[in-house]
Amino acid sequence: MPAKNPFIDFAQDATAPALDLVAIVPDDNNDLVTVVRKIRVGVGGDVKLVTSQGTTVTFQNCYSGEELGPFFVARILANGTTATGLVGYC
């Protein structure tokens, strides 16, 4: 039986808590299954991403445990991303 969620009917906007989390595998050719609004870095390094509007940005020298965002991310690129253990908040 799934856990009861007393917040299910609350308005969901860009600043609301994430409804779900997704493990991110960087990929140069494919978008994420779901656009995410924040990224947690497991092991530090660079994160190269493409926003939902198509802008490519590299966040250099991210530290372990750092959270990037909020902004809408469509893809994490493999070429240019050295950080690992990435988790997306959606």
Residue, then its C-alpha position, 0 to 999 in steps of 0.5 A: m500500500p502506498a504511503k498517504n500523501p497529505f500534500i497531494d492536492f497542494a498547488q505545485d509550482a516551481t518553488a514547491p517541494a519536489l514530487d519525485l527524485v530521479a537518478i541522472v545518467p549524463d547523455d550527450n544525445n538524449d534528454l532526461v525522461t522528466v525535466v528536473r528543477k534542481i540537481r544534487v551532486g553526489v561526488g564533486g566535479d563539473v556539471k554541463l547541462v542544457t536548460s529546458q530553453g536550450t541554453t548550455v551551461t557548465f557549472q565548474n568545480c561543484y562540491s559533493g552535496e551541492e545543489l544546483g538550481p532551481f531552474f529547469v534542466a532538460r539534459i545533462l551532457a556526458n561530455g563536460t560532466t565529471a561530477t557523479g552521483l547526480v540526482g534530479y528533483c522533479 
